[in-house]
Amino acid sequence: MKPFNKTTLKTGLAVTVISLAGYLLPTSALAFDYPPPGNFAKGAQQWADNCARCHNIRAANELRDDQWITTLFHMRVRAGLTGEEMRNILTFLQESNDTAGAAHLLKTSAAPVTGSSGLSGKEIFAQTCVACHSADGKGAFPGVPDFTDKNGRLSKPDSELFKHVMGGFQSPGSPMAMPPKGGNTSLTDTDIQNVIKYLHKEFGS
């Protein structure tokens, strides 16, 4: 019997670890796209309802996407989250992690860039935007722009607002980036324009 040298020992340990991982975990659990994606808008609201009071909106970029998976599995038990809530919150954090990286949301959208969903700007705001921007337009989290500020975000040209909503944007001082289309890939150009008109009407001076 040959004695173990360092190389043999390291190789043996590596094989053992891999074998155990393969035995204990399904293959899909080792992938970074596990678990399946949830709903971004619902995740934003559920984060605000369940997590923000303790975490005070921890910046999404403090952890990598794969690290958020481990964290959410742990916090699901401590916070009493359902599986669906966990997936939604995970999606919210991952897609808020990097505005540029979230640009793939636009590419995967099946919605046309023209036309309309048939929803009013008010309805779209309530479904997609209110979780972060709040019903009063003042922002639900630190760093989210206050739409009621006369010299704030709504004082910018509509073309700039459209670009930010369409492509995603992170306000200076905000720990969360707004992903493209607010995370709602079904929004069309017209939908976004209608939301901007609603913001001016509801919160603008």
Secondary structure, 3 states (H helix, E strand, C coil): CCCCCHHHHHHHHHHHHHHHHHHHCCHHHHCCCCCCCCCHHHHHHHHHHHCHHHHCCCCHHHCCHHHHHHHHHHHHHHHCCCHHHHHHHHHHHHHHCCCCHHHHHHHCCCCCCCCCCCCCHHHHHHHHHHHHHCCCCCCCCCCCCCCCCCCCHHHCCHHHHHHHHHHCECCCCCCCCECHHHHCCCCCHHHHHHHHHHHHHHHCC
